[in-house]
Amino acid sequence: MTPYVADPVYLNGQFLPLADAGVSPLDRGFLYGDGVYELIPVYSRRPFRLDEHLKRQQATLDGIRMANPLDLAGWKAVVEKLIAGAPWDDQSIYLQVTRGADNKRDHAFPPASVTPTAFAFAAPLTTTPAEVRAKGVAAITVSDQRWARCDLKVISLLANILARQQAVDEGCAEALLIRDGYMKEGAASNIFVVKDGVLLAPPKTQLMLPGITYDLVIELAERHGQPLNVREISEAELHSADEVWMTSSTKEVLAITTLDGKPVGSGANAGKPGPLGEQMYQWYQEFKNTVMRKG
Ligand code: PDD
């Protein structure tokens, strides 16, 4: 077992030790970044919203015209077996499908005889330490250099990688992506903003990944009567927000308390996690303990 991946892993129909799992260097995932992925959080050995994750995976496969090597039941069986084989109760399950090892180098699709590569593994779910959460994290804004289908969860992540690395180089946890004056999301998270007691969320368009956590945060806001407005958020609004949060399967709900070197919010709450973010975090934990962990 490596430090973070449990044995066995899944590769093309087999469960085997990671050390024995080999993929051709001619795989189009390796040569072109031609593939899709999913990351599914698991609480108390129960995958959270597995159907929704598999639906998003299918939508991404459809979006890049790749056949799904497994059906829904097939993926569910893989996920179940990985969860059962891993030593942790809380896990993250990673799924990846690529267009396989081609018989020539050509950008166009390989012939139908080339089989896709399906790979999956379980890793421990690493959550944010309480002391980091209590302070919130710093973020920067950067120009969104990604392609025009950010709704697809594809493995070609170079623009996201460069944005996140720029944040890390500047001592920050996340980069918020600005396109045409509007904030779309983070390099690997969705972003929510609070202004005057209203929760603002960018709409699901082709320029944002439809996060499973994003959906849950919106559901929780609606369930608890939290005023909510799903609409585009300008860069200026982002900078004058009372609160900014990032959400993802691994970050859950995490306050961004410094943006481009300036404290987020004003008055007594400036530079600190705000009350609505704290409330949403509590709702999220409550939901996790009463629903996610119970299946
Ligand atoms: N990233 N937007 C982007 C660009 C992401 O990469 C992610 C998740 C999200 C949040 O999606 P979800 O709530 O379904 O996790 C939004 C995962 C965690 C990753 O790349 O590892």
Residues whose N, C-alpha, C, O or C-beta is under 5 A from the ligand:
A	BS01	PDD	L39 E185 G186 A187 A188 S189 N190 L209 P210 G211 I212 T213 Y214 T247 S248 S249 T250
